[in-house]
C-alpha cells in the first residue's frame, strides 16, 4: 500500500522540526535547543547530517514541494 504523500511529508518535517526546536512551550523552544543553535558542535552537526542528509538532497532536487502545502512544512 502506497503511503499518502501528505503523511510522508509530515513525517519528514515533523522529525526535522522536532530535532531542531524540541517540544515547544507557548511557541518557544527550550534552553537546551536554543543553545544548540549558537554553539559549535561537531557531534551535533554530524548527527544532523546523518539523519537529515536525504531530506537536504531531496530538497535540492526539488522533491519537497509538497511541504509548502502546510504551514509546518
N, C-alpha and C positions, 0 to 999 in steps of 0.2 A: 504494500500500500504506500503510495506516494504521500509524503508529508506536505501539509498546507504551507505554501511559501511564507505566509504571514507568521505562522508558528515558528518556522525555521529562522526567519529574520529576528523575531523576538528573542529566541534563544541566544542568538549571537550578540545582539546589542544589550540584552539584559546581563549577560556574563561580563561583557566589557564594562558597562556602567557600574555593575556591582563591584568589580575588581578595582576600578578607579576611584569610585566615590564611597563604597561600602554602603551600609544601611543609612539612609538619610533620616535625620530627625528634624522635623519642622523645615524640611527642604535643604538642610545643611549636612555636609559630610562631617564625620567625627575628626578629632585632632590627629589621630594616627594616619588617616588617609590624607588629610590636608598637608601634613608634614612631608609625606612621600613626594608630593608634587614639587617641592623645592629642595629636596635633599638628593645628592648624587648617591646612587646605589647600584653597583654593577649587578648584584644578585637580583634586585627587583627588576632592573632593565632586562636582564636575561630571562627571568620568569615571564615578563610581559611579552617579550619577543617570541619565546617558545609557545606560549599559549595563544597569542593573537596574530602571529605572522600570516596564517592563512586568511584571516579577515583583511589584513593590510593588502595582501596580494589580490584578493578578490575585489577590494575597493579600487585598487589601481587599475584593474582590468574592467572596471565599470559594472561589476557584478553585485553591488549592494544598492542599486537604485530603489529597490522595494523598501529600504529603510526609511526613505523620505515620505512614505505613506502614513507614518505615525509620528506623533510628537517626540517620543523617546528615541526613535531611530534617527 
